[in-house]
């Protein structure tokens, strides 16, 4: 299980511009929600782990814990 410290992300005056736009993350990225569950980046949007796909993750995914997919450095390489 991945645990993240989101306390520092809850400040209203936080500069959110340092984080990429949701559409810039690669397919397979997981954005963990602060109350449990996660959103997974799909080619056509973000899918809630047990639900539908939306253009962006819900408000519970505040970007405090982003799990990038294991992308091979070379095309054609397979990840076990």
Long-range contacts (C-beta under 8 A, 24 or more apart in sequence): 2-32, 2-65, 2-67, 4-32, 4-64, 4-65, 5-64, 6-34, 6-62, 6-64, 6-65, 9-62, 9-63, 9-64, 10-62, 16-63, 19-63, 22-46, 22-56, 22-57, 23-56, 25-66, 25-68, 26-68, 26-69, 26-71, 27-69, 28-68, 28-69, 28-71, 29-66, 29-67, 29-68, 29-69, 30-66, 30-67, 31-57, 31-61, 31-63, 31-65, 31-66, 31-67, 32-61, 32-64, 32-65, 32-66, 32-67, 33-57, 33-58, 33-60, 33-61, 34-60, 34-61, 34-62, 34-64, 35-60, 38-67
